[in-house]
């Protein structure tokens, strides 16, 4: 028998682009996963969220970081948005460099991941991009 359809649960957080935002975002996602019965994904999600939010803090002049978590019965997808103008591009991921290894972690640990353009509700006119991962 098939399980009944359960619509995804969508959670959003907007935080200032500050050094404390990676901790706030990763702790929020960890609590969300605990509350929705996905505790086994918590450690991996914390690490990947921390990497992506830190990238926004270190590599953009974005005023805010936006996090969106879409929780389904069998998976979670997290998107981290910035409002840095420009088209989505992947930063260099050379393992020998001091920076850029975060996306290598995302690639290695996520079931799937990618880069997209700004959030559809963005009305700032600045543009922006997001990096997402799925566990």
C-alpha positions as CSV (number, residue, x, y, z in Angstrom):
1,X,0.0,0.0,0.0
2,X,1.3,3.4,-0.9
3,X,1.7,6.0,1.8
4,X,-0.7,8.9,1.5
5,X,0.6,12.1,-0.2
6,X,2.1,14.5,2.3
7,X,2.8,18.0,1.0
8,X,6.3,19.3,1.6
9,X,6.8,21.5,4.7
10,X,8.6,24.7,3.7
11,X,10.6,26.7,6.3
12,X,12.4,30.0,5.6
13,X,14.9,32.0,7.6
14,X,16.3,35.4,6.8
15,X,19.4,36.5,8.7
16,X,21.9,39.3,8.5
17,X,25.1,38.5,6.6
18,X,27.3,38.4,9.7
19,X,29.8,36.0,11.2
20,X,27.2,34.6,13.6
21,X,24.8,33.6,10.8
22,X,26.4,30.2,10.0
23,X,25.8,29.1,13.6
24,X,22.2,30.5,13.7
25,X,21.3,28.8,10.4
26,X,22.9,25.4,11.1
27,X,21.3,25.3,14.6
28,X,18.0,26.2,13.1
29,X,18.2,23.5,10.5
30,X,19.3,20.9,13.1
31,X,16.3,21.7,15.3
32,X,14.0,21.5,12.3
33,X,15.3,18.1,11.3
34,X,14.9,16.9,14.9
35,X,11.3,18.2,15.1
36,X,10.3,16.6,11.7
37,X,11.8,13.2,12.4
38,X,14.9,13.5,10.2
39,X,17.4,13.4,13.1
40,X,19.7,11.1,11.1
41,X,20.3,13.9,8.6
42,X,21.1,16.5,11.3
43,X,24.9,16.3,11.5
44,X,25.4,16.3,7.7
45,X,22.9,19.1,7.2
46,X,24.6,21.2,10.0
47,X,27.9,20.9,8.3
48,X,26.6,21.7,4.8
49,X,24.5,24.7,5.9
50,X,27.4,26.0,7.8
51,X,29.7,25.8,4.7
52,X,27.1,27.5,2.4
53,X,26.2,30.3,4.8
54,X,29.9,30.9,5.6
55,X,30.5,31.2,1.8
56,X,27.9,34.0,1.6
57,X,29.6,35.7,4.5
58,X,33.1,35.4,3.2
59,X,32.6,35.9,-0.5
60,X,29.7,38.3,-1.0
61,X,28.6,41.8,-0.1
62,X,25.1,40.6,0.4
63,X,23.2,42.3,3.2
64,X,21.3,39.2,4.2
65,X,21.4,35.4,3.8
66,X,18.2,33.6,3.2
67,X,17.8,29.9,4.0
68,X,14.9,27.8,2.7
69,X,14.4,24.2,3.9
70,X,11.9,22.0,2.1
71,X,11.2,18.9,4.2
72,X,9.5,15.9,2.6
73,X,8.8,12.5,4.1
74,X,11.9,11.0,2.5
75,X,14.3,13.9,2.0
76,X,15.2,17.5,2.7
77,X,16.3,20.2,0.3
78,X,18.1,23.3,1.6
79,X,18.7,26.4,-0.4
80,X,21.0,29.2,0.7
81,X,20.4,32.6,-1.1
82,X,22.5,35.7,-1.3
83,X,21.6,39.0,-3.1
84,X,25.0,39.4,-4.7
85,X,24.4,40.7,-8.3
86,X,25.6,38.5,-11.1
87,X,24.8,35.1,-12.6
88,X,25.2,31.9,-10.6
89,X,28.7,30.6,-10.8
90,X,30.5,27.9,-8.9
91,X,33.6,29.2,-7.1
92,X,36.9,27.3,-7.6
93,X,37.0,24.1,-5.7
94,X,40.7,23.3,-5.8
95,X,41.4,20.9,-2.9
96,X,44.9,22.5,-2.5
97,X,43.5,26.0,-1.8
98,X,42.6,27.2,1.6
99,X,39.2,28.4,0.4
100,X,36.8,26.6,-1.9
101,X,36.7,23.2,-0.2
102,X,33.3,23.8,1.2
103,X,31.6,23.0,-2.1
104,X,33.7,19.8,-2.3
105,X,32.2,18.8,1.0
106,X,28.7,19.5,-0.4
107,X,29.5,17.5,-3.5
108,X,30.8,14.6,-1.5
109,X,28.1,14.5,1.2
110,X,24.9,15.6,-0.5
111,X,22.7,13.2,-2.5
112,X,22.4,16.0,-5.0
113,X,23.3,19.7,-5.2
114,X,23.5,22.7,-7.6
115,X,23.4,26.4,-8.1
116,X,20.5,28.6,-9.2
117,X,19.4,32.2,-9.7
118,X,17.8,34.5,-7.1
119,X,14.7,33.7,-5.0
120,X,11.5,34.1,-7.1
121,X,10.1,36.5,-4.4
122,X,13.2,38.8,-4.6
123,X,11.9,42.2,-5.4
124,X,15.2,44.0,-4.5
125,X,16.2,44.2,-8.2
126,X,19.8,43.3,-7.2
127,X,19.6,39.8,-8.5
128,X,21.4,37.0,-6.6
129,X,21.9,33.3,-6.6
130,X,21.5,30.3,-4.4
131,X,23.3,27.0,-3.7
132,X,21.2,24.0,-2.8
133,X,21.7,20.5,-1.6
134,X,19.5,17.6,-1.0
135,X,19.8,14.8,1.6
